[in-house]
Amino acid sequence: MAAAQGLFLTNNIMFVAINGLVGMKLAPYAWMATLPVMAYVVGGALCTAPVAWTQSRWGRRVSFQIGIGVALASALLAVYAVMSGNFWLLIAATVVAGYYNANGQLYRFAAAEIAGPTGRERAVSLVLAGGIVGGVLGPNLATWSQDMLATRYAGAYAVLLVVGLVALVVVSLVRFPPAPVKKKGASGGRPLSEIMRQPKFIVATAASALGYGVMNVLMVATPLAMQVCGHTFGDVAIALEWHVIGMFAPGFFTGNLIKRFGPVKIMNLGVVLNLVCIGVALSGVEVMHFVLASFLLGVGWNFLFTSGTALSLTVYRPEEKDKVEGAINFCVFAVMMLSSFSAGALVTTQGWTLLNYVSVVPVVLTGLAVLWYVLGEKARAAAA
């Protein structure tokens, strides 16, 4: 599953590295540059329900295989879109690719099931750590393949076909626990609305979604901002590489930190790192500033997302997992959708500085959500 995560992130990082640049090249207006990135997230949001259904109907392996199959089809469509200079066809291709995005977001939950109750925090953390493969492979593949075909960037999408085929083999080798047999007429557990009202669900989802939103808005805008500042595509690739290393290298120890200190303290640390990242980004526009800010952003995301996932595993019963996992991922995609669009609109019309100031808002909201949860837990403990 860690290998599958690495290949999934290779796909995602290559999309981040080239979608905005291809969008800037093909879009009718500059503010539409990040629409291909946003379309990938929109596709993910739209596919959370179908993916939850396929997971419930056919189990983890078949659902993951379908997701990779869709990724292969979308990569072919993207190659044709770029070579024909069709911006809206590229948008369609990235929306379709969102199905793979929605599937890949469930890899961490599948790892928790494989590991069992005693090892699930470490399993989630280690699987996310597999994304470091994408952090190294994605930017380098994008740099190497951007001019592989006659039309610039078409080769990068073509390389994703190879990445997808390898991912298909890897997922097919994983031994997933058998899905629980569902008796006819059996209850699917509590209503989703009841589960979502739990304070644990709210703070876990807020940490995952808002943490992803901040990470996404700054990561999507970074290649555009660096290009505006006169930095090369190679410099962009270095910044993205260190960003993804920051996202996933901590996975080798984040699970142990959560086990020792609890998810709430690790969430707080993630909030602090996000604020430090914004401070670095506002201090200058040299390559060093972009690289360091991107790295800190990645580590902050890792702490928020991993601890949010670990906490979310305690809010549902086995028979409720598909609908709850789908609801959490839908919230993540909804925030990412908004952040992807606002990233392009803000960085191309208002600039990098204002974008960073705006990013302070969701970081503060995440911190307030964690504080609300902690105070509520203390009040409940006192009442007991």
Residue, then its C-alpha position, 0 to 999 in steps of 0.5 A: m500500500a505504501a508503494a501504491q501511495g507512492l505511485f498515486l502521488t507521482n501522478n498527483i505531483m506531476f499533475v500539480a507540476i504541469n497542469g497549472l503551466v499547461g493551463m496558463k498556456l492554453a487558457p483563454y484568460a490568465w485567471m483560468a490557469t489553475l482550472p485543470v488543477m481544480a478540475y482534478v479536485v472537482g472530479g475527486a469530489l464528484c466521485t466520492a459517492p461512486v467510489a464508496w459504492t464500488q468499495s462497498r459492492w466489490g471491495r478494496r482491490v477491485s475498486f482500486q483497480i477500477g480507479i487506476g484503469v480510469a487514470l490510464a484512460s484520462a492520461l490518454l485523453a490529456v495527451y490528445a488534449v495538449m497535442s490538439g491545444n484543446f483547453w476544455l478537453l484537458i479540463a474534461a480529462t482532469v475531471v475524469a482523472g478525479y476518480y483515481n484521486a478519490n480512490g487513492q485517498l482511501y489507501r490510508f484507510a485500507a492500510a489501517e484495516i490491514a494493520g488492525p487496531t493496534g497498528r493502525e496509526r503507524a500503518v496510516s503514517l507509513v503508507l503516507a510516507g510512501g508518498i515520498v516516492g512521488g515527491v522525488l519521482g514526480p517532479n523529476l519525471a515531469t522535468w525529464s518528459q516535458d519535451m519528450l513529444a512534439t508538443r510541450y508537456a504532452g510527454a509528461y501525461a504520456v509517462l503517467l500511462v507507465v506509472g498507472l500500469v505499475a500501480l495496477v500491478v502493485v495494487s493487485l498484489v496486496r492482500f486485503p482483509p475480506a469484506p464483512v459479509k452483509k446480510k440482507g436487510a442488515s443495518g448500515g449502522r447509524p445515520l451519517s448525520e448522527i456520526m458527523r455531529q460527533p466532536k471527534f468527527i468535526v475536529a478530525t475532518a477540519a484538520s484533514a480538510l483545512g490542512y489540505g486546503v492550505m497546502n493545496v492553495l499554496m502548492v498550486a500557486t507556487p509554480l505560477a508564482m515562481q514563474v512570475c518571479g523569473h525562476t526556471f521550471g527546474d527551480v519549480a521542480i526542486a521546490l515541489e520535490w522538497h514540498v513532497i518530501g516534507m509531506f511524506a518523509p515525516g510519515f516514518f515517525t508521525g505514527n509513533l508521535i501520535k501514539r505517544f502524544g495523541p493526535v490533538k498535540i500533533m494537530n497543534l504542531g501542524v498548525v504552528l508549522n503552517l504559520v511558520c511556512i507563511g512567514v517564510a513565504l512572506s519574507g522573500v521570493e528567492v528560490m530558497h524562500f520558495v523551497l523552505a516554505s514548501f518544505l514546512l508546508g509539507v510537514g505541517w500538512n503531514f501532521l494535520f492530515t495524519s493526526g486527523t485520519a488517526l482520530s477519524l478512525t475512532v468515530y465509526r463502526p466497521e459497517e459504517k466505514d464506506k459512507v463515513e470515509g466517503a463523507i470525510n473525503f468529500c469534505v477534503f475535496a470540497v475545500m481543495m476545490l475552493s482552494s485550487f480555484s482561489a489559488g489561480a485567481l489570487v496569484t494571477t490577479q492579486g499576487w503571491t503576498l496577498l495569497n499568503y495573508v489569505s491562507v492565514v484564515p484557514v490555519v487559524l480556523t483549524g487551530l480554533a477547531v482543535l481548541w474547541y474540541v480540547l475544551g469540550e473534552k475537558a468539560r465532558a471529563a469534568a462532568a463525568 
